[in-house]
C-alpha cells in the first residue's frame, strides 16, 4: 500500500513523502496515529498544493535573506570597546555585542547563536564574523572595533 507521510517517521521517510508500506503497518500504525494518509487522487492533490505553498514560502524567505545580506555588506559594523593605552581591549568582543550592533545600526534582529567570530578579537581593528541563516545560507560580515 502506498501512503503519503504527514509527519517524519523514523526509518521510513520524511514529511510529504510517498512511500510503499505493508498493508497492516499502514492500517494498524500509520493511519490511526495520523502519521500518514492513503495515496489517492484527492490526497495527491492536497500534497501538490502543500508543496506549492512550501516552495512559495521558501522563495519569499530566500528573497528576505538576500536583502538582509545586501544590507549587512553595505558598510562595516562599528563596535565600541574599552581599551588600554596600548590599543588592547579589556575582555573580548562577543557574538552578543555583534548581534546588538546589527540591531542598532542595521535594524535587523539576528540571534547571537547564529553568529560566529572568525578570529579572536583582543585589539582594535577590523575583523570578520560569519552569520548562518540556515538552509545553507550564510554570509561573512565585517566589523570594526573602535575605542569608546
Helices and strands as residue ranges (DSSP letters): E 2-5, E 18-20, H 23-25, I 26-30, E 36-38, H 41-74, E 77-81, H 95-105, G 112-114, E 115-117, E 125-134, E 137-147
